[in-house]
Amino acid sequence: MPQATRDQRLKLITAKYVDRTYVTPIASAISHYTSPDDALVASVKKNAVQGVLYALALKANPNAADRSRNTHSVFLALAAADPAAPADISTPGTSPNSRAAPKTPKGIAFPIAELLVQNGAVIPATLPAFPLSSSAQLYIDQKSAHDTVGELPTIRNVSIAAGQHDSPDVAKLQKRSLVEEQPDPGDDAADFAQAFKELAKGEQAASAMENQLTALERKIDALLESAEAQGAMDEGTKDRESESEKGERRVGHKSCA
């Protein structure tokens, strides 16, 4: 749509990617399930990427759980992609020391689990009732380590040794530290003004780019029209030359006769 305005393009993008207007709704001919969440859970269990994408496009909840055991969709995706091996399952009455050493986790990407996480799924802290493979456990550990933020070190609140509380230098240092810690209201205003300027520059650059594209499209249309007109003129010239040659031949035949 080269002739579309900015508002028309914005409405199209919003309808397509936010409102999902052009996604085919669930119907009996497409799916056996009546809700996007049920379709999502069923597709996760089958390890079907297309079904998961379709359910997410229908705004299914990425944190949906299985109704039978209330198992989170991420755990279902991990189990479907890489089921737990017998070595990962502990039998009752068997001590941990008597089990065989676990194998090195395989390098599995778990695309459906990652797709759910990228679309807002939150991995629960409590593991499911059924066992997970070593690769699935490694995936959960990596995600948990990535999402965990440690305590930040204390910089300004330095403890003062006993007997130094009454020192004038310490009092000055404490006052200076308090003054430095107080936020400057002008900083927020300056940051907001700078952000507004950057936004205005971005909008101006986008408008200039749209104008350039429009001008380029007009030049291309003019070149095409000129080429078509030149082609038509060439065809007319060829026709006239052909008629002229035919006329000369006729005159030559008559003079010979």
N, C-alpha and C positions, 0 to 999 in steps of 0.2 A: 504494500500500500504506500507508494511513494508520495501520493498527494494527501495522505492522512495528516491531520493536525496532531499536535503534541497531546492534546486531551484525548483524542480518539485512540492514539497508541497506548496511552496510560490506561484507558478503560479496557482495551483488549488484553494488555498484560495482566491487569488485576483480575479480570474474569478468567483468564487461562491458568494463572499460576497461584492465585490466592483463593478465589471463589471456586475453582475447579469446575467451571460451568460446562466445559466441553468433555468432561469425563462421563462415560456411559454409566448410568445408575445400575445398581444391582438388580438383576431380573432372574426369573426362574430359568430362562434359557441360557444364562451366562454362569450363574453360580447356584449352588444348592443352599446357600446361607442367606439369611434375611438382613443381616447387619454387617457393616464393614469390620467390626471387631471380630465377629465369628469367622468371617472370611480370612482375616489376618491370621488368627490362631491356627486355622486349618492349613493355610498355605505355609506357615512356619513349620508345622509338624511334618509336612510333606517336603520341606526344604525346596520350595518352589519360589524362585526369585520373582518371576513375573506376577504370580498371585499376590506376593507381598507388596510389590510396587503398585498393583492395582488397588489393593486395600488401603494403602497409605494415600494414594491419590483420591480416594473417597473419604479422606480425613479420619481413618481409623486411628484408634488410640494405640501408640507404640508400646504403652505399658499394659496392654490387655493381658489377661491371665486366662489360663485354662479353667473351665467351669468345674471339671471333675476333681482336680487336685489343687486348684488355685495356684498353678505354677506360672511364673512370669514368662512373658514371651521370649525374652533374651535367653533364659535357661532352656526353653524348648528349642530355640534355634541352635544353641550349642550342642544339645543332645542329638538333634536331627542331623547336623553336619558331621559330627564325630561321636558316635555312641561310645560309652565307656567299655573298655576291654575288661575281661575277667581279672586281669592283674590289678585293675584300679578298684575292684569291689572287694570289700572285706567281709568274710563270712562270720556268723556268730560263733563265739568260742575260740576264735583264732587270735592269738596274740599278734601285735604289730611286728614283733621281731621275727616271727616265723614266716611272714609273708615274703614273697620274692621282691627284690628291689625294683622300684618303678622304673620304667623305661624313660628315656629322654623324650620330652614332648615333641610331637611332630609339628612341623611348620604349617599350620592350617590358618587360613585367612579369616574364616567365619564371616562370609560376606553378608548374610542375612542379619546376624547379630550386630555387625557394624552398621548396617543400614538402619536398623532400629535405633541404635544409639545416636546416630547422626540425625535422626528425625525426632529426638527428644526422649528416648527411653532411658530410664534410670535403673541401673543394676541394683537389685536389693542387696542389703548387707547379709541377709540370711540365705544360705544355700538351699537348694531344693531338696525334697525328700529322697529323690533318686540320685545315684552317683553320677558324677561327671568325669569325663576323660581327663588325663593329665594336660592335654593341650587346651581343653576348655577351662580348667582351673588356672592355667598359666595366663590365658586371655583375661580372666576375671581379675587376677592379681595385677596384671599390667594396667588394666583400666582403673582399678582401685588406687594404685600407686600414682597414676597420672592425675586423678581427681583429688587426691589428698594434698593439702597444703600444710606444711609444718608451721610451728610457731615462729613468728618473726622476732628477731633479736631486739632487745631493748637498748636504745642508744642514748637517749637523753636522760632517762631516770636512773642516774648512777647513784648507788648507795654511798653515803658519806660515813666515814669512820667515826667512831665515838670520840668525843672531845673536840671535833671540828665544826660542830653546828653553830657555835658562836663566833666563828672567824669572820671578819669583815669581807675577806676575799671570797669565802664560800657564799655569803649572802649576796654579794654582787653577781656571782656566777649563777646563782639560782634565779635572781631577778632577770638577768640577761636571757637565761634559758626559757623562762616563762614568756618573755616578750617575743622571742623568736618562734615559740610554739603557737602563738596566737595567729590565726589566719588573717590575712589582709583582705578586707572586702573588695578592695579595688582589683585584686587579682582575678576574682571570678568575673567581674565586669569586663576586664580586659580580655580574658579568655573567651567570653561570650562574643565580644565585638570582633575578635579575630576569627572565631568560627563563622560568624555571620558574613564577614568579608570573604572568607574562603568559599562559603556556600554561594555567595553572589558571583564570585569569579567562576565557579563551576557551572552555574546556570548560564552565564554569559558565554563561556566556552562551548557549552552544549548548543546554545542558540546559534552561535557562529558556525558550528559544525553543520547544523541542520541547513543553514542558509547556503553554505558551500555545497552541500549535497544537492540541494534544490537547483542551484546554478549549474552544477555539473550535469544533472539530469536534463536540464533545458538545453545545454550545449550538445549533449548526446542526441537529443531529439532533433535539434536543428541539423546536425551532421547527417543523421539518417534521412531526414527529409531532403536535404541537399543531394545526398547520394541517389535517392530514388528519382529526384527530378533530373539529375544528370544521366541516369540510366535511361529514363524515358526519352531524353533528348537524343542520346546516342542511337536508340532504336529508331527514332523518327528520321535521323540522318541516314542510317543504313537503308531504311525503306525508300527514301528519296533517291539515294544513289542507285539502288536496285532498279527503280522505275526509269531513271535516266539512262542506265545501261541498256535496259530493254528497248527504250525509244531509239537509241543510237543504232542498235542492231536492226530494228525495223527499217530505219532510214537507209542503212547500208544494203539491206536486202532489196529494197525498192530501186535503189540506184543501180545495182547490179542487173536487175531485171530490165 
